[in-house]
Every structure is written in C-alpha cells, then in structure tokens.
Amino acid sequence: HLNRGNHETIMMNMNYGFIDEVTTKFGSTHMFTLFTQVWNVLPIAAVIDDKAFVVHGGLFRVNGITLSHVNSIPRRECDLGATSPDMQLLVDVLWNDPQAEKGRS
C-alpha cells in the first residue's frame, strides 16, 4: 500500500528543495505541478485485512471519526493553518505524531 504523507505537499517540497531539483532537471515547474496533482490523489489511509488502520500521521483531534469521514476528506493541498473541519482531518492524518504522553498530539 502507498499512502500520502506530510512530505507530499508544496510547502514541504519548497522548503526542502524538491521543487528546485525538479525545475533544474526538467527546465520548468510543469513536472512539479504534475507531482502535486499525483500527491493530491494518493490515498491518505489504508485498512489492511479489516484489522489495521494505517496513516502517515496519527490520531484525530476529535472523537468519533469513522472511515466514512476519512473517505469524505477532500483530496487537495494540505493547509496547516486551516480551520475547516475537513482540512483539519487531512492535517491530522498527515501530520500528527505519536507521543509518549496520554492524549493527542
């Protein structure tokens, strides 16, 4: 299974040089735009053998999230500062990290 992670965003790839690498190799930003389009349609979660829920990030900031909620998250660029509930779910699924303390990150 291949899931989208937090590095499959424009922001991360601008900060860490991938956009520069692609632009240098291909002579324009067109190929980077294609990469972005692919990232935005990658699955954000997988359920394996009806036993394991796999995401790049972690737990959601709110209770009661179901697979139906996850399936309804719009696939688009991740906005870390967004306040809309659907974008916050996308941020959680891509960015939340495990922690030693009880609760959510």
N, C-alpha and C positions, 0 to 999 in steps of 0.2 A: 504494500500500500504506500502511496505517496501523498502526503498531506502538505498543505501550505503552512509555512511557518512565519515567524515575525521578520525574517530577513527578506522575504518576498514582498517588499514594499519599496516604493520610490524613495522614501526618506532614507531607509537603511542603505540603499544602493547608491544614493548620492553621497551620504556620509562616508561610506567605506570604499568608494572608488570604482564600483562595478560599472556605473554609467560612463565614467571616463574610459575604462578599459574597452567597453563595447563601442563607444564612439570612435576611439582610436583604431580599433581593429576593422570596423565597418564603414568609417568615414562619415557617419551621420547618427542621429538619435533614432532613426527609424527602427533599427533592430531592438533597441532598448524599449521602444513603445510596444513592440511585439512581445518581448519578455513580460512586460507589465500586463498585457492582455492575458497571457497564459497564466500568470500568477493569480489573477483575479478570478479565474475559473477553476483553479485547483481545489480539491476537496479540503475543507477545514477540519474534518473529523472523519473517523472511521470506526465502525463497530465490527469487531473480529469475533466470529463464531458465537454471536449473541452473548458474549461474555466480557469483552474488554472494549471500553470506550477510549479511543486514542486521539489525542490532540497534541499540538506542539506546545501550547501554553498549559493552562490548568483549570482550576475550578472557577465557576462563575461567581460574580459578586452578589448575586441574588439567588434565593432558593427557588425551587420549582421548575427549573429549566428542563425541558424534555427534548427528545430527538426531533420532535415536530418543530420546536423553537429553533433548534440548530439548523434544520433543513430550510427554515424560512429566512435565515440571515442573508441579506443581500450580499452578493459577491462583488466587491469593489475595493478600491484603495482603502487601507486601514487608517483612520484618523484618530490618533491617540487622545486628542482633546475633545472628541465628540461627546455630546450629551444625549444623543438619541439612544433609546434602549437597544435597538438592533445593532448599532455601531458599537455600543459598549459590550455586547455579547461577542462581536467579532474581535474586539481588543482583548477581551478575557481569554478567548480560545487561542489566540496567537501569542499573547504576552505574559499571562500570569505564570509565575514561577512557583515551584514547590517551596515550602518553608518548614522549618523545624517546629515553629510555634503552632498552636491550635488556631484555627480560623482560616481566613483567606488572605492572599497577598494583595 
